[in-house]
Amino acid sequence: MTAANMFEQGLGVAVIAASLKVDDQTVRRWRRTFNAGGRDGLRSQAHAGRPPRLTAEQKQRLAALLERTPGACGFADRYLWTQQLIADLIEREFGVSYHHDHVGVILREIGFTHQKPARRARERDEQRIEAWRRETWPALLKKVPTPAG
């Protein structure tokens, strides 16, 4: 935008190049862009990058598939989704191969977060645990001798 200000002041290419410490060719390219599109033409633009290999519709379908269990999607004896398993699902359903490390990026794009299951026994009884903490634990603390000091 500094160059745009200098163009508007009518300064020459050599003066602008020396002032901004760039090559004359760069200033000429900037001037052509400025003359064609004004200040908006000189604004930085994000690079488009590689187009995604999964369409928006395919990502929606993937999200719907991930709402089901792996067993329901044809992965027998599997109970939790892993990135490798999701990569296999994507390849099977859409014919697109992704490295399992990239699957996390796709999952974030479609609104999923990384989660680990709580490692708790199915037989865990929260009421019994709370009763033990309330009744048994304080009684055990009373039996602990305090250090003489």
SVG drawing of the C-alpha trace seen along z (x, -y; Angstrom):
<svg xmlns="http://www.w3.org/2000/svg" viewBox="-26 -13 44 72">
<polyline fill="none" stroke="black" stroke-width="0.4" points="0.0,0.0 3.0,-2.2 3.7,-1.8 0.1,-2.7 0.6,-6.0 3.7,-6.7 2.0,-5.9 -0.7,-8.4 2.0,-11.0 3.4,-10.5 6.8,-9.3 9.0,-7.5 9.8,-3.8 13.5,-4.3 12.5,-6.4 9.9,-3.9 12.3,-1.0 15.1,-2.7 12.7,-3.8 11.2,-0.3 14.4,1.6 12.9,3.7 13.8,4.2 12.6,1.9 10.7,4.8 8.7,5.4 7.6,1.8 6.6,1.9 4.6,5.1 2.9,3.4 2.1,0.3 0.5,2.5 -1.6,4.2 -2.5,0.8 -3.5,-0.7 -5.7,2.4 -7.3,2.9 -6.5,0.0 -5.6,0.6 -7.7,3.7 -5.6,5.3 -2.5,4.8 -4.0,6.5 -2.5,9.9 -4.5,12.9 -4.5,16.3 -3.2,19.0 -5.9,21.4 -3.9,24.6 -4.8,28.0 -8.5,28.6 -9.9,31.1 -10.3,34.7 -13.5,35.1 -16.5,33.0 -18.7,31.2 -21.4,33.9 -18.9,36.7 -17.8,35.1 -21.4,34.9 -21.9,38.5 -18.7,39.4 -20.0,37.5 -23.2,39.6 -21.2,42.8 -19.1,41.9 -22.2,41.5 -22.6,45.2 -20.4,47.8 -17.5,49.3 -19.3,52.7 -22.4,51.2 -20.2,49.8 -18.8,53.3 -15.8,53.4 -16.5,56.5 -15.0,56.9 -14.2,53.1 -15.9,51.0 -14.1,47.6 -13.2,45.4 -9.4,44.9 -7.8,42.6 -6.5,45.7 -10.0,47.2 -11.5,43.9 -8.9,43.7 -9.9,47.3 -13.6,46.2 -12.9,43.2 -11.0,45.3 -13.7,48.0 -16.7,45.6 -15.3,42.8 -12.2,44.3 -9.9,41.6 -6.8,42.7 -5.6,40.5 -2.7,41.1 -4.2,41.8 -2.4,38.8 -4.3,36.5 -7.7,37.9 -7.6,35.7 -7.6,32.6 -10.7,33.9 -12.4,34.7 -11.9,31.2 -13.3,29.8 -16.5,31.7 -16.8,30.8 -15.5,33.9 -13.0,33.6 -10.4,36.0 -11.7,38.0 -10.6,41.0 -13.0,43.3 -13.0,43.1 -11.2,46.1 -13.8,47.2 -15.1,50.7 -18.6,51.3 -19.4,52.7 -18.4,49.4 -21.1,48.4 -20.8,44.6 -23.2,44.7 -21.2,47.4 -18.0,45.4 -19.5,42.2 -20.8,44.1 -17.4,45.5 -15.8,42.0 -18.4,40.6 -18.4,43.4 -15.3,45.7 -12.6,43.3 -13.0,40.8 -13.0,43.8 -9.7,44.9 -8.2,41.5 -9.0,41.4 -6.9,44.6 -3.8,43.1 -1.4,42.0 -0.3,38.4 3.5,37.8 4.7,36.7 6.1,33.3"/>
</svg>
